[in-house]
Amino acid sequence: MSNIDEAPQLRESMEEFQCCGLTVPKLSIIVGGILAVWGIAAYIISDMASITAMIPTFMGAPILLMGFLSEKMPEKRKLFMHIAVVFGLLSALGGARLFTMLGGDYDLAFFSHLLLLVLGGPYTFVCVKS
């Protein structure tokens, strides 16, 4: 049997990639949920002063949805996870603005950027690794 013939069998026998005991779709649901809830909370805490307080929700909701859909429709998992990782990367890049805020006020915007960076960066890494 050649290596080409063995490839499908190897793929079937491989275990699903996990990080911290979680599959990537489950991790997506957790990370997306945290970002979504934080964005809504930040918007409410800021007395609904600016819609930009909900940016974590705008990044987290698609990650949450893609994680949920990839569990419900495993045949389209690859598509959903690729969409989710794009939002993870956007979260990390948006959160990188945190470095321009150092030394300033540690306000709601600072903590929103921190959360975007701390969740988006490792999430993107795990998605790429999987």
PADO-407333 format. One record per residue: residue in one letter; x, z, y of N, C-alpha, C, O in turn. Coordinates in steps of 0.2 Angstrom, whole numbers, plus 5000, padded with zeros to 4 digits. Layout:
// PADO-407333
 residu n.east n.up n.north ca.east ca.up ca.north c.east c.up c.north o.east o.up o.north
      A      X    Z       Y       X     Z        Y      X    Z       Y      X    Z       Y
...
This chain:
// PADO-407333
 residu n.east n.up n.north ca.east ca.up ca.north c.east c.up c.north o.east o.up o.north
      M   5004 5000    4994    5000  5000     5000   5004 5000    5006   5009 5004    5007
      S   5003 4996    5011    5007  4995     5017   5005 5001    5022   5000 5004    5021
      N   5009 5001    5027    5007  5006     5033   5001 5004    5036   4997 5009    5038
      I   4999 4998    5036    4993  4996     5040   4987 4998    5036   4982 5000    5039
      D   4987 4997    5029    4982  5000     5025   4981 5007    5025   4975 5009    5024
      E   4986 5011    5026    4986  5018     5026   4983 5021    5033   4980 5027    5033
      A   4983 5017    5038    4981  5020     5045   4974 5022    5045   4973 5028    5048
      P   4969 5019    5043    4962  5021     5043   4962 5028    5039   4958 5033    5041
      Q   4965 5028    5033    4965  5035     5029   4968 5040    5033   4965 5046    5033
      L   4973 5039    5036    4977  5044     5040   4972 5047    5046   4972 5053    5047
      R   4969 5042    5049    4965  5044     5055   4959 5049    5053   4957 5054    5056
      E   4956 5047    5047    4951  5051     5044   4953 5058    5042   4949 5063    5043
      S   4959 5058    5040    4961  5065     5037   4964 5069    5043   4965 5075    5042
      M   4965 5067    5049    4968  5071     5054   4963 5075    5057   4957 5074    5057
      E   4965 5081    5058    4960  5086     5061   4959 5084    5069   4963 5081    5072
      E   4953 5087    5071    4952  5085     5078   4956 5090    5083   4958 5095    5081
      F   4959 5087    5088    4963  5090     5093   4960 5096    5096   4954 5095    5098
      Q   4963 5101    5096    4960  5107     5099   4966 5111    5104   4972 5110    5103
      C   4963 5114    5109    4967  5118     5113   4964 5125    5114   4958 5125    5116
      C   4968 5130    5112    4965  5137     5113   4959 5138    5108   4954 5141    5110
      G   4959 5134    5103    4953  5135     5098   4947 5131    5100   4942 5131    5097
      L   4948 5127    5105    4942  5123     5108   4943 5115    5107   4949 5113    5108
      T   4938 5112    5105    4939  5104     5105   4939 5102    5113   4937 5106    5117
      V   4941 5096    5114    4941  5094     5121   4934 5093    5124   4933 5095    5130
      P   4929 5091    5120    4922  5091     5123   4920 5098    5125   4917 5099    5130
      K   4921 5103    5121    4919  5110     5123   4923 5112    5129   4920 5116    5133
      L   4930 5111    5129    4934  5113     5135   4931 5109    5141   4931 5112    5146
      S   4929 5103    5140    4926  5099     5146   4919 5103    5149   4918 5104    5155
      I   4915 5105    5144    4909  5109     5146   4911 5115    5150   4908 5117    5154
      I   4916 5119    5147    4918  5125     5151   4921 5124    5157   4919 5127    5162
      V   4926 5119    5158    4929  5118     5164   4924 5115    5169   4924 5117    5175
      G   4920 5110    5167    4915  5107     5171   4910 5112    5174   4908 5112    5179
      G   4908 5117    5169    4903  5122     5171   4906 5127    5176   4902 5129    5181
      I   4912 5129    5175    4915  5133     5180   4916 5130    5187   4914 5133    5192
      L   4918 5124    5187    4919  5120     5194   4912 5119    5197   4911 5120    5203
      A   4907 5117    5193    4900  5116     5195   4897 5123    5198   4894 5123    5204
      V   4898 5128    5195    4895  5135     5197   4898 5137    5203   4895 5139    5208
      W   4905 5136    5203    4909  5138     5209   4907 5135    5215   4906 5137    5221
      G   4906 5128    5215    4904  5124     5220   4897 5126    5223   4897 5126    5229
      I   4893 5127    5219    4886  5130     5221   4887 5136    5225   4884 5138    5230
      A   4891 5141    5221    4891  5148     5224   4895 5147    5231   4893 5151    5236
      A   4900 5143    5232    4904  5142     5238   4899 5139    5243   4900 5142    5249
      Y   4895 5135    5242    4890  5132     5246   4885 5137    5249   4884 5138    5255
      I   4883 5142    5244    4878  5147     5246   4882 5152    5250   4879 5155    5255
      I   4888 5154    5248    4892  5159     5252   4894 5157    5259   4894 5161    5263
      S   4895 5151    5260    4896  5148     5266   4890 5147    5271   4891 5144    5276
      D   4885 5150    5269    4878  5149     5272   4876 5142    5273   4873 5140    5278
      M   4878 5138    5268    4877  5131     5268   4879 5127    5274   4876 5122    5277
      A   4885 5129    5277    4887  5126     5283   4890 5119    5282   4889 5115    5286
      S   4893 5118    5276    4895  5111     5275   4895 5109    5268   4896 5113    5263
      I   4893 5103    5267    4892  5100     5260   4899 5100    5256   4899 5099    5250
      T   4904 5100    5260    4911  5099     5257   4912 5106    5253   4917 5105    5248
      A   4909 5111    5254    4909  5117     5250   4907 5115    5242   4909 5119    5238
      M   4903 5110    5241    4901  5108     5235   4906 5103    5231   4904 5101    5226
      I   4911 5102    5234    4916  5097     5231   4918 5099    5224   4918 5095    5219
      P   4919 5105    5222    4920  5107     5215   4914 5105    5211   4915 5104    5205
      T   4908 5106    5213    4902  5104     5209   4902 5096    5208   4901 5094    5203
      F   4904 5093    5213    4905  5085     5213   4910 5083    5207   4909 5078    5204
      M   4915 5087    5207    4920  5086     5202   4918 5088    5195   4919 5085    5190
      G   4915 5094    5195    4914  5098     5188   4908 5095    5185   4908 5095    5179
      A   4902 5093    5188    4896  5091     5185   4898 5085    5181   4895 5085    5175
      P   4901 5080    5183    4903  5074     5178   4907 5076    5172   4906 5074    5167
      I   4912 5081    5173    4916  5083     5167   4911 5087    5162   4911 5086    5156
      L   4907 5091    5165    4902  5095     5161   4897 5090    5157   4896 5090    5151
      L   4895 5085    5161    4890  5080     5158   4894 5076    5152   4891 5075    5147
      M   4900 5074    5154    4903  5070     5149   4905 5074    5143   4905 5071    5137
      G   4907 5080    5143    4908  5084     5138   4902 5085    5133   4902 5085    5127
      F   4896 5086    5137    4890  5087     5133   4888 5080    5130   4886 5081    5124
      L   4889 5075    5133    4887  5068     5130   4891 5067    5124   4889 5064    5119
      S   4898 5068    5125    4902  5067     5119   4901 5071    5113   4903 5069    5107
      E   4898 5077    5114    4896  5080     5108   4890 5078    5105   4889 5078    5099
      K   4885 5075    5109    4879  5073     5107   4879 5066    5104   4875 5064    5100
      M   4884 5062    5107    4885  5055     5104   4892 5054    5103   4896 5051    5106
      P   4894 5056    5097    4901  5056     5095   4904 5049    5094   4910 5048    5095
      E   4900 5044    5093    4902  5037     5093   4904 5034    5100   4908 5029    5100
      K   4902 5037    5105    4905  5035     5112   4909 5041    5115   4910 5041    5121
      R   4912 5045    5111    4916  5050     5113   4922 5048    5117   4924 5051    5123
      K   4925 5043    5115    4931  5040     5118   4929 5038    5126   4933 5040    5130
      L   4924 5035    5126    4922  5033     5133   4920 5039    5138   4923 5039    5143
      F   4917 5043    5135    4915  5049     5139   4921 5053    5141   4921 5056    5147
      M   4925 5054    5136    4931  5058     5138   4936 5055    5143   4939 5058    5147
      H   4936 5048    5143    4940  5044     5148   4937 5045    5155   4941 5046    5160
      I   4930 5045    5155    4927  5046     5161   4929 5053    5164   4930 5054    5170
      A   4928 5058    5159    4929  5065     5161   4936 5066    5164   4937 5070    5168
      V   4941 5063    5160    4948  5064     5163   4950 5061    5170   4954 5064    5173
      V   4946 5056    5171    4947  5054     5178   4945 5059    5183   4948 5060    5188
      F   4939 5062    5182    4937  5068     5186   4941 5074    5186   4942 5077    5191
      G   4944 5075    5180    4949  5080     5180   4955 5079    5184   4958 5083    5188
      L   4958 5073    5184    4963  5071     5188   4962 5071    5196   4966 5073    5200
      L   4956 5069    5197    4954  5069     5204   4953 5076    5207   4955 5078    5212
      S   4951 5081    5202    4951  5088     5204   4958 5090    5205   4959 5094    5210
      A   4962 5089    5201    4969  5091     5202   4972 5088    5208   4976 5092    5212
      L   4971 5082    5209    4974  5079     5216   4971 5082    5222   4974 5083    5227
      G   4964 5083    5222    4961  5086     5227   4963 5093    5228   4964 5096    5234
      G   4964 5097    5223    4967  5104     5223   4974 5104    5226   4976 5110    5228
      A   4978 5099    5225    4985  5099     5227   4985 5100    5235   4991 5102    5237
      R   4980 5099    5238    4980  5100     5246   4981 5108    5247   4983 5109    5253
      L   4980 5112    5242    4982  5119     5243   4988 5120    5246   4989 5125    5250
      F   4993 5116    5244    5000  5117     5246   5001 5116    5254   5005 5119    5257
      T   4996 5112    5257    4996  5112     5264   4993 5118    5268   4993 5119    5274
      M   4989 5122    5264    4986  5127     5266   4989 5134    5266   4987 5139    5268
      L   4995 5134    5262    4999  5140     5261   5001 5143    5268   5003 5139    5273
      G   5001 5149    5269    5003  5153     5275   4997 5153    5280   4997 5156    5285
      G   4991 5150    5278    4985  5150     5283   4981 5155    5280   4982 5160    5277
      D   4974 5154    5282    4969  5159     5280   4968 5158    5273   4967 5152    5270
      Y   4967 5163    5269    4965  5163     5262   4957 5163    5262   4955 5169    5260
      D   4954 5158    5263    4947  5158     5264   4943 5154    5258   4947 5153    5253
      L   4937 5153    5259    4933  5150     5253   4936 5143    5252   4937 5141    5246
      A   4938 5139    5257    4941  5133     5255   4948 5133    5251   4949 5129    5247
      F   4952 5138    5253    4958  5139     5249   4957 5141    5242   4960 5138    5238
      F   4952 5145    5241    4950  5147     5234   4947 5141    5230   4948 5140    5224
      S   4943 5137    5233    4941  5131     5230   4946 5126    5228   4946 5123    5223
      H   4951 5125    5233    4957  5121     5231   4961 5124    5225   4963 5120    5221
      L   4962 5130    5225    4965  5134     5220   4962 5132    5213   4965 5131    5208
      L   4955 5133    5213    4952  5132     5207   4952 5125    5205   4953 5124    5199
      L   4951 5120    5209    4952  5113     5208   4959 5112    5204   4959 5108    5199
      L   4964 5114    5207    4971  5113     5205   4972 5117    5198   4975 5114    5194
      V   4970 5123    5198    4972  5127     5192   4968 5125    5186   4970 5125    5180
      L   4962 5122    5187    4957  5120     5181   4959 5112    5180   4959 5110    5174
      G   4959 5109    5186    4960  5101     5185   4966 5099    5182   4967 5094    5178
      G   4972 5102    5184    4978  5100     5182   4979 5101    5174   4980 5097    5170
      P   4978 5107    5172    4979  5109     5164   4974 5105    5160   4975 5102    5155
      Y   4968 5104    5163    4962  5100     5159   4965 5093    5158   4964 5090    5153
      T   4967 5090    5164    4970  5083     5163   4975 5083    5158   4976 5078    5154
      F   4980 5088    5158    4986  5088     5153   4983 5088    5146   4985 5084    5142
      V   4978 5092    5145    4975  5093     5138   4972 5086    5136   4973 5084    5130
      C   4968 5083    5141    4965  5077     5139   4970 5072    5137   4969 5068    5133
      V   4975 5071    5141    4980  5066     5140   4984 5068    5133   4985 5063    5129
      K   4985 5074    5132    4988  5076     5126   4984 5074    5119   4987 5073    5114
      S   4977 5075    5120    4973  5074     5115   4973 5066    5113   4970 5065    5108
